[in-house]
């Protein structure tokens, strides 16, 4: 089903075009705005290293090239995720937020909870596509 609004695809750890379920499904739904956020809370965490930063930058170059080949520029912003998402939401006709469901650390988990609350308050559907065997929010494992 094609939606006439913009599908915001938030790239987190999954910095690729090929085999990217959230990107593919978003593209089936309407025009896509791809986004990556450098988050000070994540970059400044004790488990983040300069090597992580270099790796991410290299992946972002490849992602930018891959998206450009599809005719779509990659938007890169720095800031707290909710603030960045809200800024983009207020300037564009975003009808849905897409991402892969991330399995990270406590910092990214709390961030995702804040994003979920923000999306709910905005009345914006956020579809997180599972990409591994971890199932969030189970009461019993």
N, C-alpha and C positions, 0 to 999 in steps of 0.2 A: 504494500500500500504506500503510495507516495503522499507525503505530507508537504504542504507548501511552506513550512517554516524551516529554520536552520537546525540541523542535527549537530550538536556540539560533541566532538569526540575528544575526550581527555586521555591523552597518553600518559601513563605513569611509568611502569617498568618495562612495558611491552612496546619498545621503540622500533617498530617495523611496519611495513605496509603489507607484505605477504603473510598470509595465514593469520590475519587479525580479525577475529570474529566481530568485535565491536565496530570496527571501521566498515567492514563489509555490510553488516546489518544496518548501520546508520545510512550508508550510501544507498541502500535499497529503499530507504524511507524518505529521502529528500536531500537537498544540498547540505554538504558537510563543511563544518569549520573545525579543523584539527588544532589542538592546543596541547602544549607542554608547559608545565609550571616548575620553575626552580623555586623550591620552598625553603626559606631560611631555616625553618624548624627541622627539616629533614637533612639539609646540607650541614647544619650545625650540630647534629646529633653525634654522640660519642662513637657510634658505630659507622660513621661516614668518613671516608678518607679521600685524599686528593686523587688517588687512583680511581675511585668511583666517579669522581667528577670528570676526569679525563675520558673514561670509558663512556659516560653518558654523552659528553660532547661529541665524541666520534659517532656514536649511535644516532645522535640528533642530526649530524651532517648527512648521514645515509638516509634517515627518515625524511629530511627536508628534500633531498634529491628525488626520493621515491614518490613523494607527494607532488612535487613539481612536475614530474613526468606524467602524473595524472591530472595536471592542471590545477592543483590546489596548493597554496602556500601554507606552511606550518607557522602557526602563531606561537611565539615563545615569550612567556612573561615570568617575572620574578615577584614573589610575594606569598602571603598566606593564601591557601587555596580558596577559601570561601570569598575573600575579598576580590581575588582575581576573577573567579567565576561570576560573582555578582556584577563586577564592572563590565564584563563581556555580555552578560545577560541583559543589562540595562541599555546597552548600545546596539543590540541585535535582536532579531525576532527568533530567539531560541525556543524550540518547541520540545526538545528532549536532550538530555545529557546521557552520553554513552561512555563506558569504560570497561576494561577488564576488571574483574573483582581481584583486588590485590591481596596477597598474603605477605604481609611485611612484619614490621615490629609494632610496638605499642604506639609510637609516634604516628605512623601512617594509619593505624587502626582508629585512633582517636580523631585524626583528621577526617577519615571517611565517615565517622559518626557525625561530625560537624557538617560535612557536606550533605549528608542525608537529611539532616534537620533543615539546613538552608533550602534544599530542593523542595522539601515538604512545605515549608513556609511560602515559597514562591509558586507552589502548585505545579512544579516541574517534575516530570517523571525522570528518574535516573535509573537506567538499565545497566546493571553490572553483570557482565558476562563471565561466568565461572570459567577458569582455564586450567584448573588442576583438581586434584582429589580432595582438597580441603573444603569442608562445608561450614560456612559461618552460621552462627546463631543456633547451633544444635543445643538442646537442653541436656542431652546425654550422649556420650560418645561410646 
